[in-house]
Amino acid sequence: MTPKEELIQVIERSPDNLIQAMLKLFKVMQSAPQAAAQQRNKQASNSAYPLRGLPLVMTEDFDEPMSELWEALSE
């Protein structure tokens, strides 16, 4: 029996109120990422610091010495 067939059998045996609750949960789960993104966008547009809360990403060579720059400055 495939997982899909098993799920269909479980759904057929489940009471209606359980299925309704599960449907509500799925709808909330689908809308949660969208709502969170909208909330972040709203906060960023209303904030004096629009970059606050965004991830900070640095390259691997961020703190490597820049010998070419020092050589250019010494000339």
VEXNUZA-972086 format. One record per residue (C-alpha): residue in three letters; z, y, x. Coordinates in Angstrom, 3 decimals, always signed. Example, Ala and Ser with C-alpha at 12.3 -4.5 7.8 and 13.67 -1.06 7.14 Angstrom:
{"Ala" {+7.800 -4.500 +12.300}} {"Ser" {+7.140 -1.060 +13.670}} 
//
This chain:
{"Met" {+0.000 +0.000 +0.000}} {"Thr" {-0.936 +3.405 +1.370}} {"Pro" {+1.561 +6.274 +1.606}} {"Lys" {-0.417 +8.100 -1.071}} {"Glu" {-0.106 +5.161 -3.461}} {"Glu" {+3.619 +4.857 -2.739}} {"Leu" {+4.091 +8.544 -3.427}} {"Ile" {+2.213 +8.292 -6.717}} {"Gln" {+4.455 +5.401 -7.796}} {"Val" {+7.599 +7.329 -6.897}} {"Ile" {+6.344 +10.357 -8.825}} {"Glu" {+5.531 +8.209 -11.870}} {"Arg" {+9.104 +6.827 -11.878}} {"Ser" {+10.779 +10.218 -11.314}} {"Pro" {+12.235 +12.285 -14.147}} {"Asp" {+10.367 +15.444 -15.137}} {"Asn" {+13.173 +17.788 -14.093}} {"Leu" {+13.094 +16.373 -10.552}} {"Ile" {+9.332 +16.865 -10.342}} {"Gln" {+9.662 +20.442 -11.638}} {"Ala" {+12.334 +21.171 -9.025}} {"Met" {+10.145 +19.738 -6.271}} {"Leu" {+7.185 +21.844 -7.414}} {"Lys" {+9.346 +24.973 -7.303}} {"Leu" {+10.518 +24.035 -3.814}} {"Phe" {+6.939 +23.535 -2.605}} {"Lys" {+5.926 +26.922 -4.006}} {"Val" {+8.843 +28.602 -2.242}} {"Met" {+7.981 +26.831 +0.999}} {"Gln" {+4.369 +27.994 +0.769}} {"Ser" {+5.297 +31.592 +0.050}} {"Ala" {+8.137 +31.841 +2.607}} {"Pro" {+5.948 +32.416 +5.716}} {"Gln" {+3.872 +35.001 +3.867}} {"Ala" {+6.968 +36.785 +2.587}} {"Ala" {+8.509 +36.825 +6.068}} {"Ala" {+5.327 +38.292 +7.567}} {"Gln" {+5.182 +40.933 +4.848}} {"Gln" {+8.828 +41.825 +5.455}} {"Arg" {+8.216 +42.192 +9.219}} {"Asn" {+5.164 +44.365 +8.587}} {"Lys" {+7.119 +46.514 +6.147}} {"Gln" {+9.982 +46.942 +8.611}} {"Ala" {+7.610 +47.751 +11.462}} {"Ser" {+5.747 +50.380 +9.469}} {"Asn" {+8.985 +52.034 +8.336}} {"Ser" {+10.596 +51.888 +11.742}} {"Ala" {+10.535 +54.440 +14.528}} {"Tyr" {+10.239 +51.433 +16.859}} {"Pro" {+7.253 +49.427 +15.592}} {"Leu" {+7.280 +47.018 +18.565}} {"Arg" {+10.879 +45.970 +18.010}} {"Gly" {+11.095 +42.310 +17.108}} {"Leu" {+7.757 +41.355 +18.634}} {"Pro" {+7.809 +38.692 +21.342}} {"Leu" {+7.660 +39.861 +24.950}} {"Val" {+5.304 +37.800 +27.089}} {"Met" {+5.078 +38.190 +30.862}} {"Thr" {+2.576 +36.562 +33.171}} {"Glu" {+3.712 +34.054 +35.767}} {"Asp" {+2.980 +36.478 +38.615}} {"Phe" {+4.882 +39.359 +37.007}} {"Asp" {+7.315 +39.827 +39.891}} {"Glu" {+5.027 +38.726 +42.739}} {"Pro" {+4.758 +41.189 +45.632}} {"Met" {+1.595 +43.310 +45.569}} {"Ser" {+0.746 +43.508 +49.267}} {"Glu" {-2.670 +45.083 +48.568}} {"Leu" {-0.990 +47.978 +46.790}} {"Trp" {+1.465 +48.561 +49.647}} {"Glu" {-1.392 +48.465 +52.166}} {"Ala" {-3.359 +50.996 +50.129}} {"Leu" {-0.325 +53.286 +49.904}} {"Ser" {+0.255 +53.153 +53.633}} {"Glu" {-3.268 +54.427 +54.396}} 
//
